Amino acid sequence: MGETVRVSEPRRHAYLVVLVVLPPIVLIAAVAVAWGRAIGPLDVLLALVMYAVNIFGISVGYHRLLTHRSFRCSRPVRMTFALAGAMALQGPPTLWAAEHRRHHKYSDKPGDPHSPWAYGDSGFALLRGLLHAQVGWFYSARHRSDHEHWAPDLRSDPDIRRVDAAYPVITAASFLLPAAAGGLLSWSWAGFWTALFWAGLVRYAIVHHATWSVNSIAHCFGDRAFSTRDRSTNVRWVAFLTFGEGWHNWHHVEPTSARHGVLKGQFDPSATLIRLLERMGWAYDVHWPSPARIETQANRHRTENGQEDPSRTERRIRTRR
Protein backbone atom coordinates (compact mmCIF):
# COMPACT_ATOMS: atom_id res chain seq x y z
CA MET A 1 0.00 0.00 0.00
CA GLY A 2 1.53 3.34 -1.08
CA GLU A 3 1.18 6.78 0.46
CA THR A 4 -0.65 8.22 -2.55
CA VAL A 5 -3.08 7.19 -5.27
CA ARG A 6 -3.33 8.52 -8.80
CA VAL A 7 -6.03 11.09 -9.53
CA SER A 8 -8.02 10.62 -12.73
CA GLU A 9 -7.99 13.42 -15.30
CA PRO A 10 -11.77 14.08 -15.00
CA ARG A 11 -11.40 14.46 -11.23
CA ARG A 12 -8.43 16.83 -11.61
CA HIS A 13 -10.43 18.98 -14.02
CA ALA A 14 -13.34 18.98 -11.59
CA TYR A 15 -10.95 20.23 -8.88
CA LEU A 16 -9.77 22.93 -11.30
CA VAL A 17 -13.28 24.23 -11.87
CA VAL A 18 -14.73 23.90 -8.37
CA LEU A 19 -11.70 24.72 -6.20
CA VAL A 20 -9.36 26.83 -8.34
CA VAL A 21 -11.44 28.77 -10.87
CA LEU A 22 -14.91 29.19 -9.37
CA PRO A 23 -14.04 30.83 -5.98
CA PRO A 24 -12.20 33.83 -7.52
CA ILE A 25 -15.00 34.30 -10.06
CA VAL A 26 -17.53 34.32 -7.23
CA LEU A 27 -15.49 36.88 -5.27
CA ILE A 28 -15.19 39.13 -8.31
CA ALA A 29 -18.93 38.81 -8.87
CA ALA A 30 -19.53 39.69 -5.21
CA VAL A 31 -17.60 42.95 -5.61
CA ALA A 32 -19.57 43.78 -8.76
CA VAL A 33 -22.92 43.04 -7.12
CA ALA A 34 -22.09 44.92 -3.92
CA TRP A 35 -20.84 47.94 -5.88
CA GLY A 36 -24.32 48.99 -6.91
CA ARG A 37 -26.18 48.36 -3.65
CA ALA A 38 -25.67 47.50 -0.01
CA ILE A 39 -25.93 43.91 1.11
CA GLY A 40 -29.06 43.21 3.10
CA PRO A 41 -28.72 42.55 6.84
CA LEU A 42 -30.36 39.12 6.51
CA ASP A 43 -27.80 38.06 3.91
CA VAL A 44 -24.97 39.31 6.13
CA LEU A 45 -26.34 37.42 9.14
CA LEU A 46 -26.79 34.16 7.24
CA ALA A 47 -23.34 34.45 5.67
CA LEU A 48 -21.70 35.05 9.06
CA VAL A 49 -23.53 32.10 10.62
CA MET A 50 -22.49 29.80 7.78
CA TYR A 51 -18.92 31.12 7.92
CA ALA A 52 -18.69 30.43 11.66
CA VAL A 53 -20.15 26.93 11.26
CA ASN A 54 -17.69 26.15 8.47
CA ILE A 55 -14.58 27.57 10.14
CA PHE A 56 -15.30 25.79 13.43
CA GLY A 57 -16.12 22.67 11.39
CA ILE A 58 -12.68 22.79 9.75
CA SER A 59 -10.64 24.04 12.72
CA VAL A 60 -12.20 22.08 15.57
CA GLY A 61 -13.80 19.24 13.62
CA TYR A 62 -11.68 18.22 10.65
CA HIS A 63 -8.38 19.50 12.03
CA ARG A 64 -8.09 19.19 15.81
CA LEU A 65 -10.62 16.40 16.38
CA LEU A 66 -10.49 14.07 13.38
CA THR A 67 -6.99 14.62 12.01
CA HIS A 68 -4.90 15.15 15.15
CA ARG A 69 -7.22 13.63 17.81
CA SER A 70 -6.56 16.57 20.14
CA PHE A 71 -9.62 15.60 22.17
CA ARG A 72 -12.38 13.04 22.35
CA CYS A 73 -16.09 13.71 22.49
CA SER A 74 -19.50 12.09 22.40
CA ARG A 75 -20.81 10.66 19.15
CA PRO A 76 -23.39 13.46 18.53
CA VAL A 77 -20.70 16.15 19.00
CA ARG A 78 -18.28 14.27 16.74
CA MET A 79 -20.89 13.93 14.01
CA THR A 80 -21.91 17.59 14.34
CA PHE A 81 -18.34 18.74 13.79
CA ALA A 82 -17.81 16.29 10.92
CA LEU A 83 -20.93 17.60 9.16
CA ALA A 84 -19.97 21.22 9.83
CA GLY A 85 -16.55 20.56 8.33
CA ALA A 86 -18.03 18.81 5.30
CA MET A 87 -20.32 21.80 4.69
CA ALA A 88 -17.20 23.94 4.22
CA LEU A 89 -16.82 22.06 0.91
CA GLN A 90 -13.14 21.17 1.26
CA GLY A 91 -13.68 17.49 0.65
CA PRO A 92 -14.88 14.51 2.71
CA PRO A 93 -13.33 14.24 6.19
CA THR A 94 -11.19 11.18 5.42
CA LEU A 95 -9.57 12.82 2.38
CA TRP A 96 -8.97 16.07 4.28
CA ALA A 97 -7.34 14.25 7.20
CA ALA A 98 -5.20 12.10 4.91
CA GLU A 99 -3.84 15.14 3.05
CA HIS A 100 -3.13 17.00 6.27
CA ARG A 101 -1.35 14.10 7.95
CA ARG A 102 0.88 13.76 4.89
CA HIS A 103 1.56 17.50 5.08
CA HIS A 104 2.82 17.11 8.66
CA LYS A 105 5.12 14.22 7.80
CA TYR A 106 6.80 16.09 4.94
CA SER A 107 6.11 19.70 5.94
CA ASP A 108 7.93 22.07 3.53
CA LYS A 109 9.93 19.14 2.17
CA PRO A 110 9.47 16.94 -0.92
CA GLY A 111 6.26 14.99 -0.35
CA ASP A 112 4.37 17.91 1.24
CA PRO A 113 1.22 18.29 -0.90
CA HIS A 114 1.07 22.09 -0.57
CA SER A 115 4.28 23.80 0.55
CA PRO A 116 4.82 27.37 -0.72
CA TRP A 117 8.53 26.56 -0.95
CA ALA A 118 8.02 23.82 -3.54
CA TYR A 119 9.68 25.79 -6.37
CA GLY A 120 12.35 27.84 -4.59
CA ASP A 121 12.98 30.57 -2.06
CA SER A 122 12.72 33.88 -3.86
CA GLY A 123 11.27 35.93 -6.69
CA PHE A 124 9.01 34.24 -9.21
CA ALA A 125 9.63 30.82 -7.65
CA LEU A 126 8.17 31.95 -4.33
CA LEU A 127 5.17 33.62 -6.02
CA ARG A 128 4.56 30.40 -7.91
CA GLY A 129 4.88 28.47 -4.65
CA LEU A 130 2.35 30.70 -2.89
CA LEU A 131 -0.18 30.16 -5.66
CA HIS A 132 0.57 26.43 -5.54
CA ALA A 133 -0.01 26.28 -1.76
CA GLN A 134 -3.17 28.40 -1.92
CA VAL A 135 -5.02 26.63 -4.75
CA GLY A 136 -2.75 25.31 -7.48
CA TRP A 137 -1.94 21.97 -5.87
CA PHE A 138 -5.54 20.82 -6.20
CA TYR A 139 -5.09 20.69 -9.97
CA SER A 140 -1.36 20.15 -10.39
CA ALA A 141 -1.17 17.12 -8.09
CA ARG A 142 -1.34 13.91 -10.12
CA HIS A 143 -1.57 11.93 -6.88
CA ARG A 144 -3.57 12.48 -3.69
CA SER A 145 -3.08 10.97 -0.25
CA ASP A 146 -4.24 7.38 0.12
CA HIS A 147 -7.02 7.04 2.70
CA GLU A 148 -6.04 3.57 3.82
CA HIS A 149 -2.44 4.59 4.48
CA TRP A 150 -2.99 7.95 6.19
CA ALA A 151 -6.41 7.64 7.82
CA PRO A 152 -7.18 3.99 8.65
CA ASP A 153 -8.83 5.11 11.91
CA LEU A 154 -11.35 7.22 10.02
CA ARG A 155 -11.88 4.55 7.37
CA SER A 156 -12.83 2.12 10.14
CA ASP A 157 -15.27 4.60 11.72
CA PRO A 158 -18.78 3.84 10.35
CA ASP A 159 -20.03 7.36 11.15
CA ILE A 160 -17.21 9.04 9.24
CA ARG A 161 -17.68 6.62 6.34
CA ARG A 162 -21.32 7.74 6.17
CA VAL A 163 -20.26 11.39 6.04
CA ASP A 164 -17.76 10.54 3.29
CA ALA A 165 -20.48 8.76 1.29
CA ALA A 166 -23.00 11.56 1.83
CA TYR A 167 -20.61 14.31 0.76
CA PRO A 168 -22.48 15.16 -2.49
CA VAL A 169 -25.73 15.59 -0.52
CA ILE A 170 -23.92 17.67 2.12
CA THR A 171 -22.51 19.87 -0.65
CA ALA A 172 -26.00 20.60 -1.95
CA ALA A 173 -27.24 21.27 1.58
CA SER A 174 -24.40 23.74 2.17
CA PHE A 175 -25.91 25.97 -0.51
CA LEU A 176 -29.61 25.18 -0.16
CA LEU A 177 -29.95 25.53 3.63
CA PRO A 178 -28.93 29.21 3.81
CA ALA A 179 -30.92 29.91 0.64
CA ALA A 180 -34.03 28.30 2.13
CA ALA A 181 -33.51 30.25 5.36
CA GLY A 182 -33.24 33.48 3.39
CA GLY A 183 -36.38 32.73 1.44
CA LEU A 184 -38.43 31.75 4.49
CA LEU A 185 -37.26 34.59 6.74
CA SER A 186 -37.91 37.19 4.03
CA TRP A 187 -40.88 35.24 2.64
CA SER A 188 -39.72 35.96 -0.89
CA TRP A 189 -37.92 34.35 -3.81
CA ALA A 190 -35.60 37.36 -3.88
CA GLY A 191 -34.51 36.46 -0.33
CA PHE A 192 -33.85 32.89 -1.49
CA TRP A 193 -31.62 33.96 -4.39
CA THR A 194 -29.67 36.65 -2.53
CA ALA A 195 -29.01 34.26 0.37
CA LEU A 196 -27.92 31.58 -2.09
CA PHE A 197 -25.42 34.06 -3.53
CA TRP A 198 -24.05 35.68 -0.34
CA ALA A 199 -24.44 32.96 2.30
CA GLY A 200 -23.87 30.18 -0.23
CA LEU A 201 -21.46 31.01 -3.04
CA VAL A 202 -19.61 34.00 -1.59
CA ARG A 203 -19.29 32.37 1.83
CA TYR A 204 -17.91 29.20 0.22
CA ALA A 205 -15.27 31.19 -1.65
CA ILE A 206 -14.20 33.22 1.40
CA VAL A 207 -14.05 30.16 3.67
CA HIS A 208 -11.82 28.38 1.16
CA HIS A 209 -9.31 31.16 0.78
CA ALA A 210 -9.29 32.02 4.48
CA THR A 211 -8.42 28.46 5.51
CA TRP A 212 -6.05 27.85 2.60
CA SER A 213 -4.07 30.92 3.64
CA VAL A 214 -2.77 28.79 6.51
CA ASN A 215 -1.09 26.55 3.90
CA SER A 216 0.46 29.47 2.06
CA ILE A 217 0.79 32.65 4.15
CA ALA A 218 1.41 30.90 7.48
CA HIS A 219 4.28 28.91 5.99
CA CYS A 220 5.93 31.91 4.40
CA PHE A 221 5.39 35.18 6.31
CA GLY A 222 4.86 36.12 9.95
CA ASP A 223 6.88 35.49 13.09
CA ARG A 224 8.26 32.39 14.75
CA ALA A 225 8.45 31.86 18.51
CA PHE A 226 9.41 28.18 18.31
CA SER A 227 11.94 26.18 16.30
CA THR A 228 10.49 23.57 13.95
CA ARG A 229 11.87 21.51 11.10
CA ASP A 230 9.63 23.43 8.69
CA ARG A 231 8.81 27.11 8.09
CA SER A 232 5.50 27.37 9.94
CA THR A 233 4.77 30.86 11.30
CA ASN A 234 2.23 32.93 13.21
CA VAL A 235 0.10 35.41 11.25
CA ARG A 236 -2.40 37.41 13.29
CA TRP A 237 -4.90 38.23 10.55
CA VAL A 238 -4.93 34.60 9.38
CA ALA A 239 -5.58 33.51 12.97
CA PHE A 240 -8.46 36.01 13.16
CA LEU A 241 -10.10 34.70 9.99
CA THR A 242 -9.59 31.02 10.86
CA PHE A 243 -10.49 31.15 14.57
CA GLY A 244 -6.97 30.38 15.77
CA GLU A 245 -5.48 28.30 12.95
CA GLY A 246 -3.11 31.11 11.97
CA TRP A 247 -1.08 30.54 15.17
CA HIS A 248 0.59 27.86 13.10
CA ASN A 249 4.09 27.77 14.58
CA TRP A 250 3.17 25.99 17.82
CA HIS A 251 0.91 23.63 15.92
CA HIS A 252 3.95 22.25 14.11
CA VAL A 253 5.78 21.85 17.41
CA GLU A 254 2.95 19.85 18.98
CA PRO A 255 0.31 18.87 16.38
CA THR A 256 -1.96 17.15 18.93
CA SER A 257 -2.29 20.28 21.05
CA ALA A 258 -5.91 21.44 21.35
CA ARG A 259 -4.68 25.04 21.61
CA HIS A 260 -2.64 26.64 18.85
CA GLY A 261 -2.38 30.17 20.24
CA VAL A 262 -0.26 29.45 23.32
CA LEU A 263 1.43 32.82 23.83
CA LYS A 264 0.09 36.02 25.38
CA GLY A 265 -2.31 37.84 23.07
CA GLN A 266 -2.85 34.84 20.77
CA PHE A 267 -6.62 34.52 20.97
CA ASP A 268 -7.75 31.07 19.83
CA PRO A 269 -11.56 30.82 19.54
CA SER A 270 -11.37 27.17 18.50
CA ALA A 271 -9.54 26.28 21.71
CA THR A 272 -12.08 28.35 23.65
CA LEU A 273 -14.90 26.29 22.13
CA ILE A 274 -13.12 23.04 23.02
CA ARG A 275 -12.65 24.30 26.59
CA LEU A 276 -16.38 25.09 26.78
CA LEU A 277 -17.26 21.62 25.52
CA GLU A 278 -14.92 20.12 28.11
CA ARG A 279 -16.58 22.06 30.94
CA MET A 280 -20.00 20.91 29.72
CA GLY A 281 -18.80 17.30 29.77
CA TRP A 282 -19.11 16.96 25.98
CA ALA A 283 -15.33 16.78 25.37
CA TYR A 284 -12.71 14.84 27.34
CA ASP A 285 -9.11 13.61 27.15
CA VAL A 286 -8.23 17.06 25.83
CA HIS A 287 -4.53 17.56 25.00
CA TRP A 288 -3.85 20.97 26.51
CA PRO A 289 -0.28 22.25 26.06
CA SER A 290 2.04 22.13 29.04
CA PRO A 291 3.28 25.59 30.17
CA ALA A 292 6.65 24.05 31.00
CA ARG A 293 6.99 22.59 27.51
CA ILE A 294 5.98 25.90 25.93
CA GLU A 295 8.64 27.72 27.96
CA THR A 296 11.27 25.10 27.12
CA GLN A 297 10.54 25.30 23.41
CA ALA A 298 10.52 29.11 23.45
CA ASN A 299 13.89 29.23 25.28
CA ARG A 300 15.33 26.73 22.83
CA HIS A 301 14.29 28.95 19.94
CA ARG A 302 15.85 32.02 21.57
CA THR A 303 19.09 30.15 22.19
CA GLU A 304 19.27 28.87 18.60
CA ASN A 305 18.72 32.40 17.31
CA GLY A 306 21.19 34.08 19.65
CA GLN A 307 18.56 35.76 21.81
CA GLU A 308 18.73 36.23 25.56
CA ASP A 309 16.90 33.66 27.68
CA PRO A 310 14.68 35.78 29.95
CA SER A 311 15.06 33.32 32.83
CA ARG A 312 18.83 33.85 32.74
CA THR A 313 18.33 37.60 32.70
CA GLU A 314 16.15 37.39 35.80
CA ARG A 315 18.70 35.23 37.59
CA ARG A 316 21.49 37.69 36.74
CA ILE A 317 19.42 40.63 38.00
CA ARG A 318 18.64 38.82 41.27
CA THR A 319 22.37 38.01 41.71
CA ARG A 320 23.32 41.65 41.26
CA ARG A 321 20.76 42.71 43.81
C-alpha positions as CSV (number, residue, x, y, z in Angstrom):
1,M,0.0,0.0,0.0
2,G,1.5,3.3,-1.1
3,E,1.2,6.8,0.5
4,T,-0.6,8.2,-2.5
5,V,-3.1,7.2,-5.3
6,R,-3.3,8.5,-8.8
7,V,-6.0,11.1,-9.5
8,S,-8.0,10.6,-12.7
9,E,-8.0,13.4,-15.3
10,P,-11.8,14.1,-15.0
11,R,-11.4,14.5,-11.2
12,R,-8.4,16.8,-11.6
13,H,-10.4,19.0,-14.0
14,A,-13.3,19.0,-11.6
15,Y,-11.0,20.2,-8.9
16,L,-9.8,22.9,-11.3
17,V,-13.3,24.2,-11.9
18,V,-14.7,23.9,-8.4
19,L,-11.7,24.7,-6.2
20,V,-9.4,26.8,-8.3
21,V,-11.4,28.8,-10.9
22,L,-14.9,29.2,-9.4
23,P,-14.0,30.8,-6.0
24,P,-12.2,33.8,-7.5
25,I,-15.0,34.3,-10.1
26,V,-17.5,34.3,-7.2
27,L,-15.5,36.9,-5.3
28,I,-15.2,39.1,-8.3
29,A,-18.9,38.8,-8.9
30,A,-19.5,39.7,-5.2
31,V,-17.6,42.9,-5.6
32,A,-19.6,43.8,-8.8
33,V,-22.9,43.0,-7.1
34,A,-22.1,44.9,-3.9
35,W,-20.8,47.9,-5.9
36,G,-24.3,49.0,-6.9
37,R,-26.2,48.4,-3.7
38,A,-25.7,47.5,0.0
39,I,-25.9,43.9,1.1
40,G,-29.1,43.2,3.1
41,P,-28.7,42.5,6.8
42,L,-30.4,39.1,6.5
43,D,-27.8,38.1,3.9
44,V,-25.0,39.3,6.1
45,L,-26.3,37.4,9.1
46,L,-26.8,34.2,7.2
47,A,-23.3,34.5,5.7
48,L,-21.7,35.1,9.1
49,V,-23.5,32.1,10.6
50,M,-22.5,29.8,7.8
51,Y,-18.9,31.1,7.9
52,A,-18.7,30.4,11.7
53,V,-20.2,26.9,11.3
54,N,-17.7,26.1,8.5
55,I,-14.6,27.6,10.1
56,F,-15.3,25.8,13.4
57,G,-16.1,22.7,11.4
58,I,-12.7,22.8,9.8
59,S,-10.6,24.0,12.7
60,V,-12.2,22.1,15.6
61,G,-13.8,19.2,13.6
62,Y,-11.7,18.2,10.7
63,H,-8.4,19.5,12.0
64,R,-8.1,19.2,15.8
65,L,-10.6,16.4,16.4
66,L,-10.5,14.1,13.4
67,T,-7.0,14.6,12.0
68,H,-4.9,15.1,15.2
69,R,-7.2,13.6,17.8
70,S,-6.6,16.6,20.1
71,F,-9.6,15.6,22.2
72,R,-12.4,13.0,22.4
73,C,-16.1,13.7,22.5
74,S,-19.5,12.1,22.4
75,R,-20.8,10.7,19.1
76,P,-23.4,13.5,18.5
77,V,-20.7,16.1,19.0
78,R,-18.3,14.3,16.7
79,M,-20.9,13.9,14.0
80,T,-21.9,17.6,14.3
81,F,-18.3,18.7,13.8
82,A,-17.8,16.3,10.9
83,L,-20.9,17.6,9.2
84,A,-20.0,21.2,9.8
85,G,-16.5,20.6,8.3
86,A,-18.0,18.8,5.3
87,M,-20.3,21.8,4.7
88,A,-17.2,23.9,4.2
89,L,-16.8,22.1,0.9
90,Q,-13.1,21.2,1.3
91,G,-13.7,17.5,0.7
92,P,-14.9,14.5,2.7
93,P,-13.3,14.2,6.2
94,T,-11.2,11.2,5.4
95,L,-9.6,12.8,2.4
96,W,-9.0,16.1,4.3
97,A,-7.3,14.2,7.2
98,A,-5.2,12.1,4.9
99,E,-3.8,15.1,3.1
100,H,-3.1,17.0,6.3
101,R,-1.4,14.1,7.9
102,R,0.9,13.8,4.9
103,H,1.6,17.5,5.1
104,H,2.8,17.1,8.7
105,K,5.1,14.2,7.8
106,Y,6.8,16.1,4.9
107,S,6.1,19.7,5.9
108,D,7.9,22.1,3.5
109,K,9.9,19.1,2.2
110,P,9.5,16.9,-0.9
111,G,6.3,15.0,-0.4
112,D,4.4,17.9,1.2
113,P,1.2,18.3,-0.9
114,H,1.1,22.1,-0.6
115,S,4.3,23.8,0.5
116,P,4.8,27.4,-0.7
117,W,8.5,26.6,-1.0
118,A,8.0,23.8,-3.5
119,Y,9.7,25.8,-6.4
120,G,12.3,27.8,-4.6
121,D,13.0,30.6,-2.1
122,S,12.7,33.9,-3.9
123,G,11.3,35.9,-6.7
124,F,9.0,34.2,-9.2
125,A,9.6,30.8,-7.7
126,L,8.2,32.0,-4.3
127,L,5.2,33.6,-6.0
128,R,4.6,30.4,-7.9
129,G,4.9,28.5,-4.6
130,L,2.4,30.7,-2.9
131,L,-0.2,30.2,-5.7
132,H,0.6,26.4,-5.5
133,A,0.0,26.3,-1.8
134,Q,-3.2,28.4,-1.9
135,V,-5.0,26.6,-4.8
136,G,-2.7,25.3,-7.5
137,W,-1.9,22.0,-5.9
138,F,-5.5,20.8,-6.2
139,Y,-5.1,20.7,-10.0
140,S,-1.4,20.2,-10.4
141,A,-1.2,17.1,-8.1
142,R,-1.3,13.9,-10.1
143,H,-1.6,11.9,-6.9
144,R,-3.6,12.5,-3.7
145,S,-3.1,11.0,-0.3
146,D,-4.2,7.4,0.1
147,H,-7.0,7.0,2.7
148,E,-6.0,3.6,3.8
149,H,-2.4,4.6,4.5
150,W,-3.0,8.0,6.2
151,A,-6.4,7.6,7.8
152,P,-7.2,4.0,8.7
153,D,-8.8,5.1,11.9
154,L,-11.4,7.2,10.0
155,R,-11.9,4.6,7.4
156,S,-12.8,2.1,10.1
157,D,-15.3,4.6,11.7
158,P,-18.8,3.8,10.4
159,D,-20.0,7.4,11.1
160,I,-17.2,9.0,9.2
161,R,-17.7,6.6,6.3
162,R,-21.3,7.7,6.2
163,V,-20.3,11.4,6.0
164,D,-17.8,10.5,3.3
165,A,-20.5,8.8,1.3
166,A,-23.0,11.6,1.8
167,Y,-20.6,14.3,0.8
168,P,-22.5,15.2,-2.5
169,V,-25.7,15.6,-0.5
170,I,-23.9,17.7,2.1
171,T,-22.5,19.9,-0.6
172,A,-26.0,20.6,-1.9
173,A,-27.2,21.3,1.6
174,S,-24.4,23.7,2.2
175,F,-25.9,26.0,-0.5
176,L,-29.6,25.2,-0.2
177,L,-29.9,25.5,3.6
178,P,-28.9,29.2,3.8
179,A,-30.9,29.9,0.6
180,A,-34.0,28.3,2.1
181,A,-33.5,30.2,5.4
182,G,-33.2,33.5,3.4
183,G,-36.4,32.7,1.4
184,L,-38.4,31.8,4.5
185,L,-37.3,34.6,6.7
186,S,-37.9,37.2,4.0
187,W,-40.9,35.2,2.6
188,S,-39.7,36.0,-0.9
189,W,-37.9,34.4,-3.8
190,A,-35.6,37.4,-3.9
191,G,-34.5,36.5,-0.3
192,F,-33.8,32.9,-1.5
193,W,-31.6,34.0,-4.4
194,T,-29.7,36.6,-2.5
195,A,-29.0,34.3,0.4
196,L,-27.9,31.6,-2.1
197,F,-25.4,34.1,-3.5
198,W,-24.1,35.7,-0.3
199,A,-24.4,33.0,2.3
200,G,-23.9,30.2,-0.2
201,L,-21.5,31.0,-3.0
202,V,-19.6,34.0,-1.6
203,R,-19.3,32.4,1.8
204,Y,-17.9,29.2,0.2
205,A,-15.3,31.2,-1.7
206,I,-14.2,33.2,1.4
207,V,-14.0,30.2,3.7
208,H,-11.8,28.4,1.2
209,H,-9.3,31.2,0.8
210,A,-9.3,32.0,4.5
211,T,-8.4,28.5,5.5
212,W,-6.1,27.8,2.6
213,S,-4.1,30.9,3.6
214,V,-2.8,28.8,6.5
215,N,-1.1,26.5,3.9
216,S,0.5,29.5,2.1
217,I,0.8,32.7,4.1
218,A,1.4,30.9,7.5
219,H,4.3,28.9,6.0
220,C,5.9,31.9,4.4
221,F,5.4,35.2,6.3
222,G,4.9,36.1,9.9
223,D,6.9,35.5,13.1
224,R,8.3,32.4,14.8
225,A,8.5,31.9,18.5
226,F,9.4,28.2,18.3
227,S,11.9,26.2,16.3
228,T,10.5,23.6,13.9
229,R,11.9,21.5,11.1
230,D,9.6,23.4,8.7
231,R,8.8,27.1,8.1
232,S,5.5,27.4,9.9
233,T,4.8,30.9,11.3
234,N,2.2,32.9,13.2
235,V,0.1,35.4,11.3
236,R,-2.4,37.4,13.3
237,W,-4.9,38.2,10.5
238,V,-4.9,34.6,9.4
239,A,-5.6,33.5,13.0
240,F,-8.5,36.0,13.2
241,L,-10.1,34.7,10.0
242,T,-9.6,31.0,10.9
243,F,-10.5,31.1,14.6
244,G,-7.0,30.4,15.8
245,E,-5.5,28.3,13.0
246,G,-3.1,31.1,12.0
247,W,-1.1,30.5,15.2
248,H,0.6,27.9,13.1
249,N,4.1,27.8,14.6
250,W,3.2,26.0,17.8
251,H,0.9,23.6,15.9
252,H,3.9,22.2,14.1
253,V,5.8,21.8,17.4
254,E,2.9,19.9,19.0
255,P,0.3,18.9,16.4
256,T,-2.0,17.1,18.9
257,S,-2.3,20.3,21.1
258,A,-5.9,21.4,21.3
259,R,-4.7,25.0,21.6
260,H,-2.6,26.6,18.9
261,G,-2.4,30.2,20.2
262,V,-0.3,29.5,23.3
263,L,1.4,32.8,23.8
264,K,0.1,36.0,25.4
265,G,-2.3,37.8,23.1
266,Q,-2.8,34.8,20.8
267,F,-6.6,34.5,21.0
268,D,-7.7,31.1,19.8
269,P,-11.6,30.8,19.5
270,S,-11.4,27.2,18.5
271,A,-9.5,26.3,21.7
272,T,-12.1,28.3,23.7
273,L,-14.9,26.3,22.1
274,I,-13.1,23.0,23.0
275,R,-12.7,24.3,26.6
276,L,-16.4,25.1,26.8
277,L,-17.3,21.6,25.5
278,E,-14.9,20.1,28.1
279,R,-16.6,22.1,30.9
280,M,-20.0,20.9,29.7
281,G,-18.8,17.3,29.8
282,W,-19.1,17.0,26.0
283,A,-15.3,16.8,25.4
284,Y,-12.7,14.8,27.3
285,D,-9.1,13.6,27.1
286,V,-8.2,17.1,25.8
287,H,-4.5,17.6,25.0
288,W,-3.8,21.0,26.5
289,P,-0.3,22.2,26.1
290,S,2.0,22.1,29.0
291,P,3.3,25.6,30.2
292,A,6.6,24.0,31.0
293,R,7.0,22.6,27.5
294,I,6.0,25.9,25.9
295,E,8.6,27.7,28.0
296,T,11.3,25.1,27.1
297,Q,10.5,25.3,23.4
298,A,10.5,29.1,23.5
299,N,13.9,29.2,25.3
300,R,15.3,26.7,22.8
301,H,14.3,29.0,19.9
302,R,15.8,32.0,21.6
303,T,19.1,30.1,22.2
304,E,19.3,28.9,18.6
305,N,18.7,32.4,17.3
306,G,21.2,34.1,19.7
307,Q,18.6,35.8,21.8
308,E,18.7,36.2,25.6
309,D,16.9,33.7,27.7
310,P,14.7,35.8,30.0
311,S,15.1,33.3,32.8
312,R,18.8,33.8,32.7
313,T,18.3,37.6,32.7
314,E,16.1,37.4,35.8
315,R,18.7,35.2,37.6
316,R,21.5,37.7,36.7
317,I,19.4,40.6,38.0
318,R,18.6,38.8,41.3
319,T,22.4,38.0,41.7
320,R,23.3,41.7,41.3
321,R,20.8,42.7,43.8
